[in-house]
Amino acid sequence: MDRTFDRSGLEVLSTEECWRFLESHHIGRLAVSIAGEPEVFPINYLVDDHTIVYLTSEGTKLAATLLGTAVALEIDSVDPMFHTGWSVVVRAHAEEIDHLDDLMAVQELPLRPWGPGDKRRYVRLVPTEVSGRRIVSPADGVVAG
């Protein structure tokens, strides 16, 4: 398979590779904007039919959802010893899952909150763009996986 590199020399991940990383990892950082101010929150999530689902409670993350602002999710992995790593960014719009049939379906997912608090509100990120980059070791072309 031919690899593609961006102008800075990072390998461009295919959409399929990005989804594989998203499906195999479950912790990311959710970026939202409220009143013109950026906020970033760690979340645990699951992939559900090429969307991202997470649980939250009342607060900034839910407010961003209800306001209909664009959000982004970023996941990554690095190997500091070999100077390799990868990053995937999902740009999306967020929507609260509140229809009974949809709620019943996501409640069957193995998604449980990791942090404290009463997190009962399900949110779905519907991607508008999924992209990723990988740092290839200059020494021998080894890539992180």
C-alpha positions in Angstrom: 0.0 0.0 0.0 1.3 3.4 -1.0 1.7 5.8 1.9 0.8 9.5 1.5 2.6 12.3 3.4 1.5 15.8 4.2 3.7 18.9 3.6 5.3 18.5 7.0 6.3 14.9 6.4 3.6 13.2 8.5 1.9 10.1 7.1 -1.7 10.8 6.2 -4.0 8.0 7.6 -6.8 6.7 5.5 -10.3 7.1 6.8 -10.4 3.3 7.4 -7.3 3.5 9.5 -8.7 6.4 11.5 -11.9 4.4 12.2 -9.8 1.4 13.3 -8.0 3.6 15.8 -11.3 5.1 17.0 -12.8 1.6 17.5 -9.8 0.2 19.4 -9.4 3.2 21.8 -12.0 4.6 24.1 -10.5 7.7 25.7 -10.3 11.0 23.9 -10.5 14.8 24.3 -13.7 16.6 23.3 -13.2 20.2 22.2 -16.2 22.5 22.4 -16.8 26.2 22.2 -19.1 28.0 24.5 -19.6 31.8 24.2 -16.6 32.0 21.9 -14.3 30.3 24.5 -12.7 26.9 23.8 -13.0 24.1 26.3 -11.4 20.6 26.2 -12.7 17.7 28.2 -11.5 14.1 28.5 -14.2 11.6 27.7 -14.6 7.9 27.3 -16.6 6.8 24.3 -17.7 4.0 22.0 -18.0 3.9 18.2 -21.5 3.1 17.1 -22.1 2.8 13.3 -19.5 5.3 12.4 -20.6 7.8 15.1 -19.2 8.4 18.5 -21.3 8.0 21.6 -20.5 9.2 25.1 -22.3 9.8 28.4 -22.4 13.2 30.2 -24.3 15.2 32.8 -25.6 18.7 32.9 -22.8 21.2 32.1 -20.6 22.6 29.3 -20.4 19.5 27.2 -24.1 19.1 27.1 -24.7 22.8 26.6 -22.5 22.7 23.5 -24.6 19.8 22.3 -27.9 21.6 22.9 -26.5 24.8 21.3 -25.7 22.9 18.1 -22.1 24.1 17.9 -19.4 22.2 16.1 -17.2 20.0 18.2 -14.1 17.9 17.7 -12.8 14.7 19.3 -9.1 13.9 19.3 -7.4 10.6 20.2 -3.7 9.8 20.0 -0.9 7.6 21.0 2.8 8.3 21.2 6.0 6.3 21.8 8.5 8.8 23.3 11.4 6.3 23.1 11.1 5.8 19.3 9.6 9.3 18.5 6.6 7.8 16.8 2.9 8.2 17.2 -0.4 8.9 15.6 -3.4 11.3 16.0 -7.0 11.1 14.8 -9.4 14.1 14.8 -13.1 13.8 14.3 -14.9 17.0 13.4 -18.6 16.6 14.1 -21.9 18.0 15.2 -23.2 16.7 18.5 -26.8 15.7 19.2 -28.4 14.5 22.4 -29.9 11.0 22.1 -33.4 11.5 23.4 -35.7 9.4 21.3 -36.9 6.3 23.1 -35.9 3.8 20.5 -32.4 5.4 20.1 -32.0 5.5 23.9 -32.9 1.9 24.3 -30.4 1.0 21.6 -27.4 2.9 23.1 -28.2 1.7 26.6 -27.3 -1.8 25.3 -23.8 -0.6 24.4 -21.0 -1.5 26.9 -20.6 2.2 27.7 -20.2 3.2 31.4 -18.9 6.5 32.8 -15.3 6.3 34.2 -15.5 9.5 36.2 -17.7 10.5 39.1 -21.0 12.2 38.7 -24.5 11.3 37.6 -23.9 10.9 33.8 -27.2 9.8 32.3 -27.3 11.9 29.1 -26.2 10.2 25.9 -24.6 12.3 23.2 -23.8 11.2 19.6 -21.1 12.8 17.6 -22.0 12.7 13.9 -18.8 13.2 12.0 -18.4 15.8 9.2 -14.7 14.9 8.8 -12.4 12.2 10.1 -8.7 12.6 9.6 -5.4 11.4 11.0 -1.7 11.6 10.9 1.1 9.3 11.9 4.7 10.2 12.8 7.1 7.8 11.0 10.5 7.3 12.7 13.1 8.9 10.6 15.7 6.2 11.6 14.1 3.2 9.9 10.6 4.0 8.7 9.0 2.2 11.7 5.5 3.6 12.5 3.5 3.4 15.8 0.5 1.3 15.8 
